[in-house]
Structures are given as C-alpha cells and as structure tokens.
C-alpha cells in the first residue's frame, strides 16, 4: 500500500504516519482516505 495523495501540512509525522486519526473512508476504487486532525492533513492510500 502506498500513499497516492496527501493534502495538508505535516507538523510531526512523516508520510504514512498519523498523530490523531479523525476519520477513515474508502471509495469504489479501493482507495483509503485517512483524516489526521493534529497534522491537518488527509492521506489517500491505494492497495
């Protein structure tokens, strides 16, 4: 699994790492969206 898109600013965590996950969602193309509240970003993963 790799990051396909990242939006927002990273304060403390590197790509693929999280500080305070707020919500997780998927779409019909098997992508996973992870909202990280403390890093003010959304990371999108594909499988």
C-alpha positions as CSV (number, residue, x, y, z in Angstrom):
1,X,0.0,0.0,0.0
2,X,1.4,3.4,-0.9
3,X,0.3,7.0,-0.5
4,X,-1.2,8.3,-3.7
5,X,-2.2,11.8,-2.5
6,X,-1.5,13.9,0.6
7,X,-3.2,17.2,1.4
8,X,-2.4,19.5,4.2
9,X,0.6,20.3,6.3
10,X,2.7,17.9,8.3
11,X,3.5,19.0,11.8
12,X,5.1,16.0,13.4
13,X,4.5,12.8,11.5
14,X,6.1,11.6,8.3
15,X,4.2,10.2,5.3
16,X,2.1,7.2,6.3
17,X,2.3,8.1,9.9
18,X,-0.5,9.7,11.9
19,X,-0.9,11.7,15.1
20,X,-4.7,11.8,15.7
21,X,-6.8,10.0,13.1
22,X,-10.2,11.6,13.0
23,X,-11.9,9.5,10.3
24,X,-11.4,6.9,7.7
25,X,-13.3,6.3,4.4
26,X,-13.0,4.2,1.3
27,X,-14.2,4.7,-2.3
28,X,-15.2,2.4,-5.1
29,X,-11.7,2.2,-6.4
30,X,-10.3,0.7,-3.2
31,X,-8.6,3.8,-2.0
32,X,-8.5,4.6,1.7
33,X,-8.8,8.2,2.9
34,X,-7.4,9.0,6.4
35,X,-8.0,12.3,8.1
36,X,-5.3,13.2,10.6
37,X,-6.6,16.0,12.8
38,X,-3.4,17.0,14.6
39,X,-1.3,17.0,11.4
40,X,-4.1,19.0,9.5
41,X,-4.0,16.6,6.5
42,X,-5.7,13.9,4.6
43,X,-3.7,11.0,3.2
44,X,-5.0,8.7,0.4
45,X,-3.7,5.2,0.1
46,X,-4.2,2.7,-2.7
47,X,-3.9,-1.1,-2.4
